Each structure stands twice: as C-alpha cells, then as structure tokens.
C-alpha cells in the first residue's frame, strides 16, 4: 500500500517518505466530524439527521456538491468542504498487525504515542485459532477508535487484512498473509474483520449498513502475489489464471471476507488478471463482488494503481480513459492524485458520466456515516468512551504475548533437548544477528510498539551467565566473526542461535531470489554447532519459508524453532518456550520448500501440477515434490494421540437422494455432481458431524491445534491430493482427553473446481485425516 514510484524507490526515498509521515503532528486534540450541533445550519441538512436511513442522508449530501467538490472526494486524502461543515478525511490508514502510522490517517505523536504490535500475520496464522484472530481484530479496532477519539486520526478506514494466497515461497509480502491455504486465509479474514469492525465472533451483531467501530478492507483483489521478480514487477505483471484456480484458490478468501466477514472495504490490486487491470475490471468489481457476493462498501485502488493502467500497462490510451475505466468498473476512491487530476477532463470529453462519480461518492460517504462521523460529536456516540488508556493496556499487551506464544512452531527437538532446565546456575551463549535486533521482531507495516524486549534480553532473565555474539553485523552476513562465536559456544552450557531474515531480505517490492539463509549464516551455524558442548538450539526469524535442510539433519542441532516476526512480545515468548514456561503448539501455515523450487518461475500462477512439462504445482494441496517441512507441521513438548470417535455410518455418504433429483454428470473418470445444481436445502441436509478425540500424553499442559483434512484416494480432474476442511484449538492438561466436533458440508468441504470454474463433488473413495490417522469415506452420487 505504500505509495510507490514506478521505478524502484531508493532508500533515501523511503527515509524522507517515512520521516514526513512520522513528524506530521495533528494540530487538533478533538476528533474531526461533520454535523456539529453547535452550528445553526446543521439542523437544516437532511444528511445530518440521524433518524433518516443512510441512503437518504448520502443522497442529500451528494446532491449538494458541485462537480469540483465531488471530484475532490475521489482520492485518499479528501479535502474539507467548509460550506457544509464537512472536515477532511484520510482513507489510507494501516493496521495489518496493530494500528500503524505507515499510512497517512494515523498520528502516533500525541497523547497516544504507541499501539500494541502483534506478531506479523504469518505467525499469528500458525496458531490456527480463529478466536485469537478475532480478539486481535477487536484490540486493533479499539485502539484505532482510541486514537480517533484523542484527535490523532483523520480516518478510520484501515487497509487490512492482506488475504492473498501465499503461493510462492519467495514472495516478499507473504509475511503479511495468513498462509497458503484458502480455508485458513478465509477464516482469518472473517475473524479479523469482525473484530475490527465491532461485530460478534459468530457474526450477526453488525447488521448490513450498521455502525462500524472501524472499517476493514480486504486486499489485494485479486491473484496478487508477486512484487519484483527478475524483470517483472507488480505494476506490469499480467497474472494468467485459470477459471479453475480462481474458483478454488484465489477467490474464496475474498468471498468469505465479504459474505461472512461483511468487510466494508475492498482494495483492487496493481496487476492485471488475464489481461484486464484489476481496478478496471467490471466483471471483478461489479459483477462478482457487488453482484454475486452482495458487497456493500467502498472499493479503493492500491496506491498509484490507476496511473499505471496507462503509464505502465498501456491498457488505457489517455489519463481520461483510465479514469473512465476504473469508475465505470466500480472502483470508488483512488490512492494517489490521478482521479483528482483527470476526472473533470474525462467528464468534459464525455468519457465518463457524472452518475458514475455520484455512485462512487454514495459508497464513500456511506462508510463515513457508518463510522458515525456525520452524527455530531463522536465522543457522545457509541465508541465515544474509548479513551487513551485503551492503547497499550495490560490486557492488549498480554494478548500480543499470547499470540506470539501460540504461533511459534517447534520444528525439531532431538533427544528432548527442549525445554532447557530452569537453573540460574547455567551459562548461555546467545549468538546471531537477530538475537538483539528489536526491529526484526516486528515485520513490515508496524507502528510504534508499546514496548519491545529482544530475545537476548529475555533469555538473560533465565541464565546466570549470558554471553552474546552477533556473529554477523546484519542478517545479510557477508562476513561472519566465526572465531568469536565459536569461543562463546565452547564456554557455555547451552547455545541459542537466533538467525534468519528481516526486511532487508523480504518485504513489499522485494521478492527473494533464493530460499537459503543469507550470506555466511549457514557456515556460522555449522561451526558453532560443531564446537558447542551439547546440541544447540536454532531459532529462525522469517516471514517466508527457509531451506534449513542442513540444520534439520545436523545431529549437533538439537532444537529448531520458527518464530516468524513475533511482534513486540516475541522475545519474551521465545524465552518462555525455550525454558518451558510455555508449551509450543504452532503449526506451519505454509509449505517449506527446498532450494531447488526457485527453478519454478514466480510468474506461473498455476496451482495444479503439469506432468507433461514437469511443473510441480503449488502448496500442499497440489505440490508433488519434496519439502523441508510440510504444511501443518509442528511439534510440541507433549505427545498428542488422535482417533476418530465417530463419523458417517458405514463409511458411506450418499448424495443421490433428493426430491429435486439433481442431475448426475459423468466423465471418463467417473460420476460427479455440479454443486450449482444442488439446492442449499439439499446441501444442508447432507451435512454430517465428524468427532475427533485427542489426548495429551505429555507431562505439560498445551494449547494444541487439531487439523482435519479430506483427501481422495486417487485424485484426478485437478482435485487436490488433500485439503484442510476444519481446525480447532484445544487446551489439554497432561493426560487429558477431549472430543472435538467438526460439521462438514459435502457441497463445500468435499468439492473442488472443474476446469470451467464450477464446483463439483466426485464419486469415489476419500479419507478423513487427522495427524497420521485416517478414516475411509466413500461418496456415492
């Protein structure tokens, strides 16, 4: 979302850009709002009458605007309309994993100077805990409203969550997403949006068109997952995507975000999809989002995405054509100035009708009214009592710690090396460029955290003697002080290596070229492990997966932890896990591929493998190659045993009984049913419960995510090898057993897309899987 030049920005550009943002204090300590009851004219404006429906209020407001005033409101920094008492409004604010001052709408220099900084999304997703995600959204929405009430926000529309599929392990922005699985990404989107906007966890509290605590925005719509790979940038990339992959991979998270989460915003992406720029795609924005999904909200461009339609992609011949294309497609607001500069001439040249501008303004002002910004003083409205004490409250900081604890993944624990003994007499060597780097904990799109304790400082609290050696000046590690690190390792009882990546290696506008550790990190790890008295612990900070095959099989490396970018409390969470104050339960939300995966072009959007060309496919659902760690992998200090307590009687599911007699289709590989031919009532009747028993056979209490998969014995016609159909997190004491119930809808959970993009359920032999336990299931259509 950062405003990008069309040529790669220099570091100096970012310095001046962020300096400008950070040191632009808000003059007023009062929140900006329209319809001030102290102004005599207010009572005469129907758009100020809260007793009227929002549609009528917006219609009245838009009718009062001149053409110039209308055009001025079509950009992210919308100026005030003084004659109507309407203040300026900033559409661009960020809250990816905590309220941030990266966009223009939030100021963290005032009464409130910090906001809770949660783990980067990829690590939070590793908890596989919908309720945790919802609670994080709640905190973000609450702290956003606290900033607004304190006069430190000029907008309450936040451009998050990022719900693109983490398709390729090199993608620099994969860290911002909930991973590679459409079900997980969709459920994360729903939970986050409901929390931010003030809905209940189950949904339904916030009615369509209801009052918003803050506004969430699903981005980047759609099939956006490449930033800068070789000579291809996100600005010019044309993503060639099949109807099949759109239907069951790229689009489902957005559909869930809109239909179940009731998100009030969508951001269209930079790239083209099958030749058409996302922000100029009438089919995508109007027919699908508003028509098929019944989206009620605003659609914004990514920053400068309108200008590149002409300047980079050559899709539009003139600026006026570009403006006409996006507004007629259904876009409402432009991040940037392009619509401000060229909309009037587009109207004059009859390339755009004013009715399209009015339509966009109706969507925009509806959101501002839903936020309560046209109801008089917000301090006297719902959410008006949220004060500065809510930002960085103890409860919010405790949730940041919980999120980091529950997301960190234990990848290796040979000989039960971990947890380390809690004895103040032990000596500890802490080695690595990420050991004392507080910024590395935060990932991108972060604000100013409430507090931040590095892993080094947190670990020092557990050992009497701690020796620290960076080993490398930066994670790039062109040179390594291996001798000093080796000496520190030799002298210590235990060694913790904290290595990995940071934003110099993966970020927006910067995709990785390889999957290994940078520079001489691997040499440093191997040398230290060889010299240490006991097997060492390796901690990897990263957003994307890293090929750590040498460490996985090195007997001198006893424990491996992946900590993502764990946020402001990440250092504490790591130390607590390493020394056994918390039992790790996180599970990988992405496949960790081996280095040779870089042979696959990032530009190839296909999910399914192609045996004729050797294309291996993508993600655990379709990828047929080897990996370092598979999706869903994660160890614990406890051992969990599963069994299917109950499922379908006689292991058969009949989909051939219906009063409407849905048509049975057939192909060379067998019979199938088209889901569009099945009524909702039929699908509801065919739902069935699956009960899974899980027991903690360890000695520690643990929070454990249980993942339920469905697969076909002989997948064909592009069906996944297996796919996640449900997950639940359960807390079990040592020796405790619990039963979890999953309700499966065959139309939703047992289907996949055919080549035409229609969902089908095929006859055949399937299996349910939890861990290594399978339960056979035959489907008869």
C-alpha positions in Angstrom: 0.0 0.0 0.0 2.9 2.3 0.3 2.9 4.9 -2.4 5.4 3.7 -4.9 7.3 5.3 -7.7 7.1 3.4 -10.9 10.8 2.9 -10.8 12.3 1.1 -7.8 12.4 3.6 -4.9 15.8 4.4 -3.3 16.5 4.0 0.4 16.7 7.8 0.5 13.1 7.9 -0.9 11.8 5.8 2.0 13.8 7.8 4.6 12.2 11.1 3.5 8.8 9.5 3.0 8.5 8.0 6.4 10.1 11.0 8.1 7.4 13.1 6.5 4.7 10.8 7.9 6.2 10.4 11.3 6.8 14.1 12.0 3.5 15.5 10.8 1.7 16.0 14.1 -2.1 16.5 14.3 -2.9 20.0 15.4 -6.3 19.3 16.9 -6.8 17.2 20.0 -10.5 16.8 19.1 -11.7 14.2 16.6 -12.8 15.6 13.2 -16.5 15.2 12.4 -19.4 16.7 10.5 -22.8 17.8 11.6 -21.7 19.8 14.6 -24.8 20.6 16.6 -23.4 24.0 17.6 -23.6 25.1 14.0 -27.0 26.6 13.1 -27.0 25.2 9.6 -26.6 21.6 10.8 -30.2 21.1 11.7 -31.4 22.1 8.2 -29.3 19.5 6.4 -31.1 16.1 5.9 -27.7 14.4 5.7 -27.2 15.3 9.4 -30.5 13.8 10.5 -29.6 10.5 12.2 -33.3 9.4 12.1 -33.1 9.1 8.3 -31.7 6.0 6.6 -28.1 6.4 5.5 -29.1 6.0 1.8 -31.3 9.1 2.1 -28.7 11.1 4.0 -26.0 10.3 1.5 -28.3 11.1 -1.4 -29.0 14.5 0.1 -25.3 15.2 0.7 -24.1 14.2 -2.8 -26.9 16.4 -4.3 -25.4 19.4 -2.6 -21.9 19.1 -4.0 -20.6 20.9 -7.1 -18.7 18.9 -9.7 -15.3 20.1 -8.4 -16.3 19.2 -4.8 -17.4 15.8 -6.0 -14.1 15.1 -7.8 -12.1 16.3 -4.8 -13.6 13.4 -2.7 -12.4 10.7 -5.1 -8.8 10.5 -3.7 -7.5 9.1 -0.5 -6.7 12.5 1.0 -10.2 14.0 0.7 -10.2 17.8 1.4 -12.8 19.5 3.6 -16.0 21.0 2.3 -16.2 24.0 4.6 -19.5 25.4 3.4 -21.2 22.2 4.5 -19.2 21.7 7.7 -17.5 18.6 6.4 -13.9 18.0 7.5 -11.1 16.5 5.5 -10.9 12.7 5.5 -8.0 10.3 5.0 -8.9 6.9 3.6 -5.4 5.5 3.9 -4.6 4.0 7.3 -2.8 0.7 8.1 -3.5 -1.9 10.8 -2.0 -5.1 9.4 -1.0 -6.5 12.8 -1.6 -3.5 15.0 -2.5 0.2 14.4 0.3 1.7 12.4 1.4 5.2 11.3 2.6 3.9 8.0 -0.4 5.4 6.2 -1.5 9.0 6.3 -4.5 8.7 8.6 -2.9 7.9 11.9 -0.6 10.0 14.1 1.3 8.3 16.9 2.8 11.6 18.2 0.4 12.9 20.8 -1.5 11.7 23.9 -1.2 8.2 22.4 2.3 7.5 21.2 2.3 3.7 20.9 0.0 0.9 19.8 0.0 -2.8 20.5 2.2 -4.6 17.9 1.1 -8.1 17.4 3.1 -10.8 15.6 3.3 -10.5 11.8 0.2 -12.2 10.3 2.0 -15.3 9.0 3.0 -16.2 12.6 -0.4 -15.4 14.1 -1.9 -17.8 11.4 0.3 -20.6 12.8 -1.9 -20.7 15.9 -4.8 -22.0 13.8 -7.0 -20.2 16.3 -10.0 -18.2 15.0 -10.9 -16.8 18.3 -7.4 -15.5 18.8 -7.6 -13.8 15.4 -10.9 -12.2 16.4 -9.6 -10.9 19.7 -6.6 -9.3 17.9 -9.0 -7.6 15.5 -11.0 -6.4 18.5 -7.9 -4.8 20.0 -6.9 -3.2 16.7 -10.4 -1.7 16.3 -10.5 -0.5 19.9 -7.0 1.2 19.7 -7.9 2.7 16.4 -11.0 4.3 17.9 -9.0 5.5 20.9 -6.6 7.3 18.6 -9.6 8.9 16.7 -11.2 10.0 20.0 -7.9 11.5 21.0 -7.8 13.6 17.8 -4.9 11.6 16.4 -6.7 10.1 13.4 -8.1 11.7 10.3 -9.6 8.5 9.1 -11.0 5.2 10.4 -10.6 3.1 7.2 -7.8 0.6 7.6 -6.4 -1.2 4.6 -6.1 -4.6 6.1 -6.3 -7.6 6.1 -4.0 -8.9 3.3 -5.7 -12.1 2.3 -3.8 -13.1 -0.9 -2.7 -16.7 -1.0 1.0 -17.2 -0.1 1.5 -19.1 -3.4 5.3 -18.8 -3.9 7.8 -19.0 -1.1 9.9 -16.2 -2.5 7.1 -13.6 -2.3 8.3 -10.7 -0.1 4.8 -9.9 1.2 3.9 -13.5 2.1 4.7 -12.5 5.7 1.6 -10.3 5.7 -0.7 -13.1 4.8 -2.3 -16.0 6.8 -0.5 -18.5 4.5 -1.2 -20.8 1.6 -4.5 -22.5 2.4 -7.7 -20.8 1.2 -9.8 -22.1 4.1 -7.3 -20.7 6.7 -6.9 -17.4 4.9 -10.7 -17.0 4.6 -11.4 -17.8 8.2 -8.6 -15.4 9.3 -10.2 -12.7 7.2 -13.6 -13.2 8.7 -12.3 -13.2 12.3 -10.1 -10.2 11.8 -12.8 -8.1 10.0 -15.5 -8.9 12.6 -13.2 -7.9 15.4 -12.0 -4.7 13.9 -15.5 -3.6 12.8 -17.2 -4.3 16.1 -19.1 -7.4 15.1 -19.5 -10.5 17.3 -17.2 -13.5 16.9 -20.1 -15.5 15.3 -21.2 -12.6 13.2 -24.7 -11.1 13.0 -24.3 -8.4 15.7 -23.3 -5.9 13.0 -26.2 -5.7 10.5 -25.7 -4.7 6.9 -25.1 -1.0 6.9 -24.7 -0.9 10.7 -22.4 1.2 12.9 -18.7 0.5 12.5 -16.1 0.6 15.2 -13.5 0.9 12.4 -13.5 -0.2 8.8 -11.6 -3.1 7.5 -10.6 -3.6 3.8 -9.9 -6.9 2.0 -6.8 -6.7 -0.2 -5.4 -7.1 -2.8 -8.2 -8.2 -5.1 -7.2 -10.5 -6.8 -4.4 -13.0 -7.7 -1.8 -10.6 -6.4 1.3 -12.4 -5.1 4.4 -11.1 -7.0 6.2 -7.9 -6.3 9.5 -7.8 -8.0 11.0 -10.9 -9.6 13.7 -10.6 -12.1 12.4 -8.2 -14.7 8.8 -8.5 -13.7 7.2 -6.1 -11.3 3.7 -6.0 -9.7 2.9 -2.8 -11.7 3.2 -4.5 -15.1 2.5 -8.1 -14.3 -0.4 -9.9 -16.1 -1.4 -12.8 -13.9 -2.7 -15.6 -16.2 -5.1 -17.5 -14.0 -7.4 -20.4 -15.0 -11.1 -20.3 -14.0 -10.3 -23.4 -12.0 -7.6 -21.8 -9.9 -9.6 -18.6 -9.4 -12.6 -20.6 -8.2 -11.0 -22.7 -5.5 -7.8 -20.9 -4.6 -7.6 -17.2 -5.3 -11.2 -16.0 -4.8 -12.5 -17.9 -1.8 -10.8 -15.8 0.8 -12.3 -12.6 -0.7 -15.7 -14.2 -0.9 -15.5 -15.2 2.8 -14.2 -11.7 3.7 -17.2 -10.1 2.0 -20.0 -12.5 2.7 -19.2 -13.8 6.2 -17.0 -11.0 7.5 -19.1 -8.2 5.9 -15.9 -6.2 5.3 -16.7 -2.6 4.4 -13.8 -2.2 2.0 -12.0 -3.9 -0.9 -8.7 -2.9 -2.5 -8.2 -3.7 -6.1 -4.6 -4.8 -6.9 -1.9 -3.4 -9.2 -1.7 -6.4 -11.5 -3.8 -7.4 -14.4 -5.7 -10.7 -14.4 -5.9 -12.3 -17.8 -5.2 -9.1 -19.5 -7.5 -6.8 -17.5 -6.3 -4.4 -14.8 -7.9 -5.4 -11.5 -9.1 -1.8 -10.8 -10.6 -1.6 -14.3 -12.4 -5.0 -14.3 -16.1 -4.5 -14.3 -16.7 -8.3 -14.0 -14.5 -8.5 -10.9 -15.6 -5.4 -9.0 -19.2 -5.1 -10.0 -20.5 -8.4 -11.3 -18.6 -10.6 -8.8 -18.0 -8.5 -5.7 -21.2 -6.4 -5.7 -23.4 -8.7 -7.7 -22.6 -12.3 -6.8 -21.3 -11.6 -3.3 -23.6 -8.7 -2.4 -20.7 -6.5 -1.3 -21.8 -3.3 0.4 -18.9 -1.0 0.9 -16.2 1.0 -0.9 -13.5 -0.1 -3.3 -10.2 1.6 -3.3 -7.2 1.3 -5.7 -3.8 0.4 -4.4 -1.6 3.5 -4.4 -1.0 4.8 -7.9 -2.8 1.7 -9.4 -4.9 3.9 -11.6 -2.0 5.8 -13.2 -0.1 2.6 -14.1 -3.1 1.4 -16.2 -2.0 3.9 -18.7 1.7 4.7 -17.9 2.9 1.1 -17.4 0.3 -1.4 -18.6 -0.8 0.6 -21.7 -4.3 -0.6 -21.2 -5.7 2.9 -21.4 -4.6 5.3 -24.1 -5.2 8.5 -22.2 -5.5 9.5 -18.5 -9.1 10.2 -19.1 -9.6 6.7 -20.5 -8.0 5.3 -17.3 -10.3 7.3 -15.1 -13.3 6.3 -17.0 -12.3 2.6 -17.0 -11.9 2.4 -13.2 -15.0 4.4 -12.2 -17.2 2.5 -14.7 -15.8 -0.8 -13.4 -16.9 0.0 -9.9 -13.9 1.5 -8.2 -14.7 4.4 -5.8 -11.6 6.0 -4.5 -8.0 6.4 -5.8 -5.0 6.2 -3.6 -3.0 8.9 -5.2 -4.0 12.0 -7.2 -4.9 10.6 -10.6 -8.6 11.0 -10.2 -8.3 14.5 -8.8 -6.2 15.5 -11.8 -8.1 13.9 -14.7 -11.7 13.2 -13.8 -13.0 16.6 -14.8 -11.5 16.4 -18.3 -12.9 12.8 -18.6 -16.4 14.2 -17.9 -15.8 17.1 -20.4 -14.6 14.6 -23.0 -17.7 12.5 -22.4 -15.6 9.5 -21.4 -17.3 9.5 -18.0 -20.8 10.3 -16.8 -21.3 12.2 -13.6 -23.6 9.4 -12.4 -20.6 7.2 -12.0 -19.0 9.8 -9.8 -22.2 10.0 -7.8 -22.3 6.2 -7.4 -18.7 6.2 -6.0 -19.5 9.1 -3.6 -22.5 7.3 -2.4 -20.3 4.3 -1.4 -17.7 6.6 0.2 -20.0 8.8 2.3 -22.0 5.8 3.4 -18.9 4.3 5.0 -18.1 7.7 6.7 -21.6 7.8 8.1 -21.5 4.2 9.2 -18.4 5.2 11.2 -20.5 7.8 13.0 -18.6 10.8 11.5 -21.8 12.6 10.5 -23.7 12.2 13.7 -22.3 15.1 15.7 -19.6 14.7 18.3 -18.2 11.1 18.2 -17.4 11.4 21.9 -21.2 11.3 22.5 -21.8 8.4 20.2 -21.1 4.6 20.5 -17.4 4.0 21.0 -17.0 7.6 22.2 -15.9 6.4 25.7 -12.8 4.6 24.4 -10.0 6.6 25.8 -6.2 6.7 25.6 -5.9 4.2 28.4 -7.1 1.5 26.0 -4.0 1.9 23.8 -1.2 -0.5 25.1 -3.4 -1.7 28.0 -2.1 -4.6 30.0 -4.8 -6.8 28.5 -3.8 -5.9 25.0 -0.1 -6.5 25.7 -0.9 -9.8 27.2 -2.8 -10.8 24.1 0.3 -9.9 22.0 2.3 -12.3 24.1 -0.3 -15.0 23.8 -0.3 -14.6 20.0 3.5 -15.0 19.9 3.4 -18.0 22.2 0.7 -19.8 20.3 2.2 -19.1 16.9 5.9 -20.1 17.4 6.5 -23.5 15.8 8.8 -26.2 17.2 10.4 -27.9 14.1 12.9 -30.2 15.8 13.5 -31.5 19.3 16.0 -34.3 19.2 16.6 -36.2 22.4 14.0 -33.8 24.1 16.7 -31.2 24.3 14.0 -28.6 24.9 12.9 -27.2 27.2 16.2 -26.2 28.8 16.5 -26.6 32.5 15.4 -23.6 34.6 18.5 -23.3 36.7 20.1 -19.9 37.4 23.4 -21.7 37.5 23.6 -22.4 33.8 25.6 -20.4 31.3 24.1 -19.5 28.0 25.6 -18.3 24.7 23.2 -16.3 22.6 24.5 -15.9 19.0 23.1 -14.5 15.8 22.3 -11.2 14.0 18.6 -11.4 15.1 19.3 -12.0 18.8 19.4 -8.4 19.8 17.6 -6.8 16.9 14.3 -5.4 18.2 13.2 -4.1 14.7 13.5 -7.6 13.3 10.7 -8.8 15.6 8.1 -6.6 14.1 8.0 -7.3 10.4 6.6 -4.7 8.0 3.6 -2.4 8.3 4.2 -2.0 12.1 3.6 1.0 14.3 5.4 2.1 17.4 5.1 -0.8 19.8 4.1 -0.4 23.4 7.4 -2.0 24.4 9.9 -4.4 22.9 12.2 -6.8 24.5 14.7 -8.6 22.3 15.3 -12.4 22.6 18.7 -11.7 24.1 17.3 -9.6 26.9 14.5 -12.1 27.6 16.9 -15.0 27.7 19.2 -13.2 30.1 16.5 -13.5 32.7 16.8 -17.3 32.7 20.6 -17.7 33.0 23.1 -16.5 35.5 25.8 -16.1 32.8 24.9 -15.0 29.3 27.5 -14.3 26.6 26.3 -12.6 23.4 28.0 -12.6 20.0 26.2 -11.3 16.9 28.3 -13.5 14.6 27.2 -11.2 11.7 26.7 -7.5 11.6 23.4 -7.9 9.7 21.3 -10.9 8.5 22.9 -10.4 5.1 26.1 -11.8 6.8 28.6 -11.1 4.1 31.3 -11.6 6.7 31.0 -13.7 9.9 33.0 -13.4 13.1 33.0 -17.2 13.4 36.0 -17.4 15.8 34.4 -15.3 18.5 31.1 -17.1 18.2 32.8 -20.5 18.4 34.7 -19.4 21.6 31.4 -18.2 23.2 29.8 -21.6 22.3 32.7 -23.6 23.8 32.4 -21.8 27.1 28.6 -22.1 27.5 26.4 -24.9 28.9 23.8 -24.2 26.2 23.8 -22.3 22.9 20.9 -20.5 21.3 21.4 -19.3 17.7 18.9 -16.7 16.5 19.2 -16.3 12.8 17.0 -15.9 9.7 15.7 -13.0 7.7 14.5 -9.4 8.1 13.0 -6.7 5.9 16.3 -6.3 4.0 15.6 -9.8 2.6 11.8 -9.9 2.1 9.3 -7.1 2.1 7.0 -5.2 -0.2 8.6 -4.5 -3.6 11.3 -7.1 -2.8 10.9 -10.8 -3.5 13.6 -13.3 -2.6 15.9 -14.9 -5.2 16.7 -18.0 -3.1 15.3 -19.9 -0.2 18.5 -20.5 1.8 19.9 -18.4 4.7 21.7 -15.3 3.6 25.4 -14.9 3.3 27.5 -16.9 5.8 24.7 -17.7 8.2 24.8 -21.4 7.5 28.6 -21.5 7.9 28.2 -19.7 11.3 25.5 -22.1 12.4 27.5 -25.3 11.5 30.7 -24.0 13.1 29.0 -23.1 16.3 27.1 -26.3 16.5 30.2 -28.4 15.9 32.1 -26.5 18.7 29.3 -26.5 21.4 29.4 -28.9 24.3 25.8 -30.0 23.7 23.5 -29.9 20.7 22.4 -26.3 20.1 19.0 -24.6 19.6 18.4 -22.8 16.3 15.8 -20.1 16.1 14.7 -18.8 12.7 13.0 -15.4 12.3 11.4 -15.1 8.9 8.2 -14.5 7.1 8.7 -16.8 4.2 10.0 -20.4 4.4 13.7 -21.1 4.5 15.5 -24.2 3.3 17.3 -25.2 6.5 17.9 -28.8 5.4 21.5 -28.9 6.7 20.2 -27.9 10.2 17.3 -30.4 10.1 19.7 -33.3 9.7 22.7 -31.9 11.8 22.9 -34.1 14.9 24.6 -31.2 16.7 21.5 -29.1 16.3 19.0 -30.5 18.8 16.2 -28.0 18.6 14.8 -25.7 15.9 12.1 -23.1 16.4 10.4 -20.9 13.7 9.3 -17.6 15.3 8.1 -15.7 12.2 8.3 -12.0 13.1 6.8 -12.4 16.6 5.9 -8.8 17.4 6.6 -6.7 20.5 6.4 -9.6 22.9 8.2 -12.1 20.7 11.4 -12.1 22.7 9.6 -13.0 25.8 7.6 -15.7 24.1 10.7 -17.3 22.7 12.5 -17.3 26.1 9.4 -18.8 27.8 9.2 -21.6 25.2 12.9 -22.3 25.3 12.8 -22.7 29.1 9.5 -24.5 29.3 7.2 -21.8 30.7 5.1 -22.3 27.6 4.4 -25.4 25.6 4.7 -24.6 21.9 1.8 -25.6 19.7 2.1 -23.6 16.5 1.9 -25.3 13.1 3.3 -24.2 9.8 0.7 -22.3 7.6 3.0 -22.7 4.6 5.0 -25.4 2.9 8.7 -25.1 3.4 10.2 -26.0 0.0 13.8 -27.0 -0.8 16.1 -24.5 -2.6 15.5 -26.1 -6.0 12.0 -24.8 -6.0 13.4 -21.5 -7.3 13.6 -23.1 -10.7 9.8 -22.6 -10.9 9.0 -19.2 -12.4 7.2 -16.9 -10.0 5.1 -15.7 -12.9 3.5 -19.1 -13.3 0.2 -18.8 -11.5 -1.0 -22.4 -11.9 -1.8 -24.3 -8.7 -2.1 -27.7 -10.3 1.0 -29.7 -11.5 1.6 -30.5 -15.1 3.3 -33.8 -15.6 4.0 -33.2 -19.3 6.3 -30.2 -18.6 7.4 -31.2 -15.1 5.7 -28.3 -13.4 5.4 -29.4 -9.8 2.3 -27.5 -8.7 2.0 -25.2 -5.6 1.0 -25.5 -2.0 0.4 -28.7 0.0 -2.9 -29.3 -1.9 -1.2 -29.9 -5.3 2.6 -29.8 -5.0 4.1 -33.3 -5.6 7.8 -32.6 -4.9 9.9 -32.9 -1.8 9.9 -30.4 1.0 11.8 -29.4 4.2 8.6 -29.3 6.3 5.1 -29.8 5.2 2.1 -27.5 5.7 0.6 -28.1 9.2 3.8 -29.4 10.7 4.6 -28.6 14.2 5.9 -30.4 17.3 5.2 -29.9 21.0 6.7 -30.8 24.3 3.6 -33.1 24.6 2.7 -36.0 22.5 -0.9 -35.9 21.2 -2.8 -39.0 20.1 -5.8 -38.8 17.8 -8.7 -41.1 17.0 -11.9 -40.7 15.1 -14.6 -41.1 17.7 -17.4 -41.1 15.2 -18.1 -40.2 11.6 -20.5 -41.4 8.9 -22.3 -44.7 9.4 -20.8 -47.5 7.3 -18.3 -45.1 5.9 -20.6 -44.1 3.0 -22.0 -40.7 2.1 -24.9 -40.8 -0.4 -25.5 -37.7 -2.5 -28.1 -39.4 -4.7 -31.2 -38.8 -2.6 -33.1 -35.6 -3.4 -36.6 -34.5 -4.0 -35.3 -32.4 -6.9 -33.4 -35.3 -8.4 -30.2 -33.3 -9.2 -28.6 -34.4 -12.4 -25.7 -36.8 -12.3 -22.9 -35.9 -14.7 -20.2 -38.3 -15.9 -16.8 -38.1 -17.3 -14.1 -40.6 -18.3 -13.0 -40.9 -14.7 -16.5 -41.3 -13.1 -19.7 -39.7 -11.9 -19.9 -36.3 -10.3 -22.4 -33.6 -9.3 -22.2 -29.9 -10.1 -22.7 -28.0 -6.9 -24.6 -25.2 -8.6 -27.3 -27.9 -9.5 -27.7 -28.8 -5.8 -30.0 -26.7 -3.7 -28.9 -25.1 -0.5 -31.5 -27.1 1.3 -30.1 -30.3 -0.1 -26.5 -29.4 0.9 -27.7 -28.5 4.4 -29.5 -31.9 4.8 -26.3 -33.7 3.8 -24.1 -32.1 6.4 -22.6 -34.6 8.8 -20.6 -34.5 12.0 -17.1 -35.8 12.5 -15.9 -36.3 16.1 -12.2 -36.4 16.7 -10.8 -37.5 20.1 -7.4 -36.0 21.1 -5.4 -36.9 24.2 -2.3 -35.2 25.7 0.1 -37.9 26.5 2.8 -35.5 27.7 3.6 -34.0 31.1 2.8 -30.4 30.3 -0.5 -28.5 29.6 -0.6 -27.5 26.0 -2.8 -25.5 23.6 -3.0 -27.7 20.5 -4.5 -27.0 17.1 -6.3 -30.0 15.6 -6.3 -30.0 11.8 -8.9 -32.1 9.8 -8.1 -32.9 6.2 -10.1 -34.6 3.4 -8.4 -36.3 0.5 -9.1 -38.6 -2.4 -7.5 -42.0 -2.7 -7.0 -41.4 -6.4 -7.2 -37.7 -7.1 -8.0 -36.7 -10.7 -9.5 -33.9 -12.8 -7.4 -31.4 -10.9 -8.7 -32.3 -7.5 -6.4 -31.7 -4.5 -4.4 -34.5 -3.1 -5.9 -33.4 0.2 -7.3 -30.2 1.6 -8.0 -28.7 5.1 -11.7 -28.7 5.9 -11.6 -27.7 9.6 -9.4 -26.8 12.5 -9.9 -26.1 16.2 -7.6 -25.2 19.1 -7.9 -27.1 22.3 -6.2 -26.7 25.7 -5.4 -30.0 27.3 -3.7 -30.7 30.7 -1.3 -33.6 31.0 -3.2 -36.9 30.4 -6.4 -35.1 29.5 -8.6 -36.2 26.6 -11.2 -34.2 24.7 -13.6 -34.8 21.8 -14.0 -32.1 19.1 -16.8 -32.0 16.6 -16.4 -30.8 13.0 -19.5 -30.3 10.9 -18.8 -31.0 7.2 -20.9 -29.8 4.3 -20.1 -32.0 1.3 -21.0 -29.3 -1.1 -18.4 -27.1 0.5 -15.8 -29.4 2.0 -15.7 -32.3 -0.4 -15.8 -30.3 -3.6 -13.3 -28.8 -5.9 -13.4 -26.7 -9.1 -13.5 -28.2 -12.5 -11.7 -26.7 -15.5 -14.6 -24.3 -16.1 -14.5 -22.9 -12.6 -17.7 -24.7 -11.4 -17.5 -26.6 -8.1 -18.1 -30.3 -8.3 -18.2 -33.3 -6.0 -17.0 -36.5 -7.4 -18.0 -40.1 -6.7 -15.2 -42.2 -5.3 -13.0 -43.2 -2.3 -12.0 -40.5 0.1 -10.4 -40.3 3.5 -10.6 -38.1 6.5 -7.2 -37.4 8.2 -6.0 -36.0 11.5 -2.3 -36.4 12.1 -1.4 -39.9 10.9 -4.9 -41.3 11.5 -7.2 -41.8 8.5 -10.8 -42.7 8.3 -12.2 -44.1 5.0 -15.1 -42.5 3.3 -16.9 -43.4 0.1 -19.1 -40.9 -1.8 -21.9 -42.1 -3.9 -23.5 -39.7 -6.3 
